[in-house]
Structure formats: structure tokens, C-alpha cells
């Protein structure tokens, strides 16, 4: 359940970044959502356990891992923006 929440939260962050903040307009909404969803999955699944966000039971919700997943999704969007600006992709 956590994995789905990380992906959905990351996708929502990409959608918010595209529609409300008008960032990543050249790249497109779908690509922004995919980049941030992958970033959320990576942050929640890889980075959060390395920082000590371990739940008591495997299916328990961890707010700390959700925050790490959102931060990772935002970082992926920023990195994607930098690459897009640098190389014109």
C-alpha cells in the first residue's frame, strides 16, 4: 500500500508542478507526472530506509517515508528541469 501511495503522491506533485506552478511546460504534463512518480517510488523505497524510516509492520503507514518520497519526487523534477534546460531535450 505504501508503494501505491508514494507513486500517487509523486504523480500529484508532478501534476501540481505542471498545472499550478506552470513549471516544465516544454516537457509536457505526462512526462512530468512520470518523472515525479518514479522519483517518489525511488525515494520511498530506496532512500527512506537508508535514512531510518522503518515501519513497525510492513503495511504500516510511515509519514517520514512519505515526506522523503515527496522530497525525492521534487528533486527528480528539478533535475529533469536542469537537464532539459541544459540539453534542450
Secondary structure, 3 states (H helix, E strand, C coil): CHHHHHHHHHHHHHHHHHHCCCCCCCCCHHHHHHHHHHHHHHHHHHHHHHCCCCCCCCCCCCHHHHHHHHHHHHHHHHHHHHHHHHHCC
